Each structure stands twice: as structure tokens, then as C-alpha cells.
């Protein structure tokens, strides 16, 4: 039996990254609860072939390997830092390369980080519609963390930790439900 896979993808463009740390935390928690292996990537992991790519075939082998894990994941944890009220351009570009049916029925946790509360609606106004287009099964609760929720790059907010536990529980329930429910093609 193949081990389940939880993939985290972070739209961060620099390292170290609070967003990637946040996505790693969420992916690790879900993986631990469903007996899966976590794998977390950021835009940097896709390498220099991503920006000029117009189709998946334009990506180098490393980037195609990341994409393969992303589309084959049992659960996807997707998040981005917020710039001007939205996700990063290369994060969107990555998803522009995917076949529209590639995430159909996939459980997805939505997360974002930003400088302040002003950006908190990114998860509902930007991320949820993106994954709705792909017909992914986004969990009901989305999660946003601002700079004040971190100390030295580590998530310290108990309110965000509580919300993270809620999101993880929802994802675990969705994974259990998708085992017995057939999806229309």
C-alpha cells in the first residue's frame, strides 16, 4: 500500500519565509493525523524554468517533479504571502500551468500570511475562487496569519494555532469522506 502524501505549496519568493513555515506546520499536522508523508515546496523549489514556462512541458525535470507531487497529493496545503491584496504572481502562474481537472476533488487547505489584518480576506476573495475553478474540495475554514502572529519566524499566536487545529480536523474529515464517495468526471 502506498503511503499517503500531503503536499504544501507556498508562494513565497524569498527565504527564510514565514509563509513556508506556516504551510510546513499545517502540512506536518495533517500528515501526522492521516499517517501520511509531508512534502513542502515554495516557488524557489520550482527553479528558473517556472517564470518563462507557457506549459508544463516547458518546465525542467525538477519543477515537473514538484508539480507531479502536487497533483498526486492526497491533501494539498496551499498558501501565499499577500502582496497588494493578492497572492504572488508566480504562485498564480504555477496554477495557470495546470490542467483544469488536475485538482478536481482534491482536499485543499487554504492559508495566507500578510503584514496586517487588512489582507485577511485574501483567502476568501483570491485563494478560494482559484481552487473553486479547479473543482478542488477546499475545507470550510481558511486561515490567515499576520506579522503579529509570528516571533522570529515562528508562529506564536494561540488564536492562529487554534484555527490551525480546526483546519487540520476539517481536512482529516474530508480525507476520510473522499475514500467512500465517488466523484463525477
C-alpha positions as CSV (number, residue, x, y, z in Angstrom):
1,X,0.0,0.0,0.0
2,X,1.4,3.4,-1.0
3,X,1.9,5.9,1.8
4,X,-0.4,8.9,1.6
5,X,1.1,12.3,0.6
6,X,0.4,15.7,2.0
7,X,1.9,18.5,-0.2
8,X,2.3,22.0,0.9
9,X,3.0,24.7,-1.7
10,X,4.0,28.2,-0.6
11,X,4.0,31.2,-2.9
12,X,6.9,32.9,-1.1
13,X,9.6,34.4,-3.2
14,X,12.3,34.8,-0.5
15,X,13.8,32.6,2.2
16,X,13.5,32.3,5.1
17,X,9.8,32.6,4.9
18,X,7.0,32.9,7.5
19,X,4.6,31.6,4.9
20,X,6.6,28.5,4.1
21,X,7.0,27.8,7.9
22,X,3.2,28.2,8.3
23,X,2.5,25.9,5.4
24,X,5.0,23.4,6.7
25,X,3.3,23.4,10.1
26,X,-0.1,22.8,8.6
27,X,1.1,20.1,6.2
28,X,3.0,18.3,9.0
29,X,0.0,18.4,11.3
30,X,-2.3,16.9,8.6
31,X,0.3,14.3,7.6
32,X,0.6,13.2,11.3
33,X,-3.1,12.8,11.7
34,X,-3.7,10.7,8.5
35,X,-0.4,8.7,8.5
36,X,1.0,10.5,5.5
37,X,4.3,11.8,4.4
38,X,4.6,15.6,4.2
39,X,6.4,17.4,1.4
40,X,6.6,21.2,1.3
41,X,7.7,23.3,-1.6
42,X,8.0,27.0,-2.4
43,X,8.4,28.9,-5.6
44,X,12.2,28.7,-5.3
45,X,12.0,24.9,-5.4
46,X,10.5,25.1,-8.9
47,X,13.6,26.8,-10.2
48,X,14.3,29.1,-13.1
49,X,12.2,27.2,-15.6
50,X,8.9,28.4,-13.9
51,X,8.8,32.1,-14.9
52,X,9.2,31.7,-18.7
53,X,7.1,28.5,-18.9
54,X,4.0,28.6,-21.0
55,X,3.0,25.0,-20.5
56,X,4.1,22.1,-18.2
57,X,6.4,20.7,-20.9
58,X,8.5,23.9,-20.7
59,X,9.4,23.1,-17.0
60,X,12.7,21.4,-16.2
61,X,12.7,18.0,-14.6
62,X,12.9,19.3,-11.0
63,X,9.9,21.6,-11.5
64,X,7.9,18.8,-13.2
65,X,8.7,16.6,-10.2
66,X,7.2,19.2,-7.8
67,X,4.1,19.5,-10.0
68,X,3.7,15.8,-10.1
69,X,3.7,15.5,-6.3
70,X,1.3,18.5,-6.0
71,X,-1.3,17.0,-8.4
72,X,-0.9,13.5,-6.9
73,X,-1.1,14.6,-3.3
74,X,-3.9,13.2,-1.0
75,X,-4.2,16.6,0.6
76,X,-2.8,20.0,-0.7
77,X,-2.0,22.8,1.7
78,X,-1.7,26.0,-0.5
79,X,-0.7,29.4,0.7
80,X,1.0,32.6,-0.3
81,X,2.2,35.8,1.3
82,X,0.0,38.7,0.4
83,X,1.1,41.4,-1.9
84,X,-1.2,44.3,-2.8
85,X,-4.3,42.2,-1.6
86,X,-3.5,39.0,-3.6
87,X,-1.2,36.0,-3.9
88,X,2.2,36.3,-5.6
89,X,2.3,36.3,-9.3
90,X,4.5,33.2,-9.6
91,X,2.1,31.3,-7.3
92,X,-0.7,32.1,-9.7
93,X,1.5,31.3,-12.7
94,X,2.2,27.9,-11.3
95,X,-1.5,27.1,-11.2
96,X,-2.1,28.6,-14.6
97,X,0.1,25.8,-16.0
98,X,-2.1,23.0,-14.5
99,X,-4.9,21.2,-16.4
100,X,-8.2,22.5,-15.1
101,X,-9.2,18.9,-14.0
102,X,-5.9,18.2,-12.2
103,X,-7.1,19.1,-8.7
104,X,-10.8,18.0,-9.1
105,X,-11.9,16.5,-5.8
106,X,-8.6,17.1,-4.0
107,X,-8.9,18.2,-0.4
108,X,-7.2,21.6,-0.1
109,X,-6.4,23.8,3.0
110,X,-6.1,27.5,2.1
111,X,-3.7,29.7,4.0
112,X,-2.1,33.1,3.7
113,X,0.2,35.5,5.5
114,X,0.5,39.2,5.4
115,X,1.7,42.3,7.1
116,X,-1.6,43.1,8.8
117,X,-5.3,42.3,9.1
118,X,-6.0,44.5,6.1
119,X,-5.1,41.5,3.9
120,X,-7.0,38.8,5.7
121,X,-9.7,38.4,3.1
122,X,-7.2,37.1,0.6
123,X,-8.2,33.5,1.4
124,X,-11.8,34.1,0.6
125,X,-11.5,36.6,-2.2
126,X,-8.5,35.2,-4.0
127,X,-7.5,31.7,-3.0
128,X,-11.0,30.1,-2.7
129,X,-12.1,31.2,-6.2
130,X,-8.8,29.9,-7.7
131,X,-9.3,26.5,-6.2
132,X,-13.0,26.6,-6.9
133,X,-12.1,26.9,-10.6
134,X,-10.2,23.6,-10.3
135,X,-13.2,22.0,-8.5
136,X,-11.0,21.2,-5.5
137,X,-12.5,20.4,-2.1
138,X,-11.4,23.3,-0.1
139,X,-12.0,22.9,3.6
140,X,-14.6,25.3,5.0
141,X,-12.2,27.2,7.3
142,X,-9.4,29.2,5.7
143,X,-6.5,30.5,7.8
144,X,-4.7,33.8,7.7
145,X,-1.8,34.9,9.9
146,X,-0.3,38.4,10.1
147,X,3.2,39.6,11.2
148,X,2.0,39.9,14.8
149,X,1.2,36.2,14.9
150,X,4.9,35.3,14.5
151,X,8.1,35.9,16.6
152,X,11.4,35.3,14.9
153,X,9.7,33.4,12.0
154,X,7.8,31.1,14.4
155,X,4.0,31.0,14.7
156,X,3.3,32.1,18.3
157,X,-0.4,33.2,18.3
158,X,-2.6,30.8,20.2
159,X,-5.6,32.0,18.3
160,X,-3.9,31.0,15.0
161,X,-2.8,27.7,16.5
162,X,-6.4,27.0,17.5
163,X,-7.6,27.9,14.0
164,X,-4.9,25.6,12.6
165,X,-6.2,22.7,14.7
166,X,-9.7,23.4,13.3
167,X,-8.4,23.4,9.7
168,X,-6.5,20.2,10.2
169,X,-9.5,18.5,11.7
170,X,-11.6,19.5,8.7
171,X,-9.0,18.2,6.3
172,X,-8.9,14.9,8.1
173,X,-12.7,14.6,7.9
174,X,-12.6,15.4,4.2
175,X,-9.9,12.8,3.5
176,X,-12.0,10.2,5.3
177,X,-15.1,11.1,3.4
178,X,-13.4,11.1,0.0
179,X,-12.4,7.5,0.4
180,X,-16.1,6.3,0.2
181,X,-17.6,9.0,-2.1
182,X,-17.3,8.7,-5.9
183,X,-16.7,11.9,-7.8
184,X,-18.3,12.7,-11.2
185,X,-15.9,13.0,-14.1
